[in-house]
Amino acid sequence: MILRRRDNRQQTYIVRDDAKLAHLAGTRFSVHNIPSHVDIRQVMGILSALSGVEGKRMDKTQMDLLQGTLDLLVLKTLQTGPTHGWEIAQRIQQVSRDVLRVGQGSLYPALHRLEAQGWISSEWGASDNNRRAKFYRLTAAGRKQLAAETESWERFTGAVDLILKTT
């Protein structure tokens, strides 16, 4: 279950303790079931909840984790060839079987950040439906970064998996 404040602040908590859940649900929080898909922006709230301190804002390391995850997804998607932004978001959603959804408000800043770092390049072209679109391509530096981020992600998820498998 996810609890959200009724005053619409962007604070999300994951609660595992039923007594705490009952207490919080009766106060200033509303209870929501976890959706079948995850908007990439929701990951920020989940990471904040995992920090262990309710109401604590994400620090730079946690924000870097979020951006690094999105960067990894974008770089991996571009590995297959030049692609425009909308198609990148669609591929991520399709390959993740509708679990991950990357909105424009997250995708385009990530694309600009990756381009500024020299990991992708862009050029204008025509999309499949003959509309003007900016196509992004992985650079040599981007291929190196993809390999490094993939290794880092596998190490991170392996560590989390070890923790989850403990009894």
C-alpha positions, 0 to 999 in steps of 0.5 A: 500500500502507498499512503499519500498526504491528503493536502496533496503534497508530493510525499509518498510512503511505503508502510509495512506495519499494519498498526502504523497503516491503520493509524496513518490511514485514519489521520491525514493520509489516504491509502492507495493500492500500488498501480500495475504500472510505474510512472518514472516520477513515482520512483522518486517517492518510492526511493524517498520512502526507502530512505527510512525517514518519513518526510525526508527529502531525497538527497543528491545521491538518491536523485542521482540514482533516479536520473542514472536509472532513466539515463540507463534506460534511454541509453539502452533504448538508443543502442538499437539505433537512432530514435525520436523521443516519443518512440524512446518512451514507447519502447521503454513502456513496451519492453517493460510490458507496461510497467514503466512509463516515462513522461515527457517531463522526465524524458526530455530533460534526460535527453538534454542532459545526456546530449550535454554530457556527449553520450548522445547526439541529435539531428532533425528528421522526419518520423514515420508519419512524416512529422518533423522530429529530433532523432537521438543517437548513441555516441562512442562515449555513450556506448562506454557509459552504457556499459559502465552503467549496466555493470553498476546497475547489475551490481546494485540490483544484485545487492538488493536481490541478496537482501530480499532473499534473506529470511 
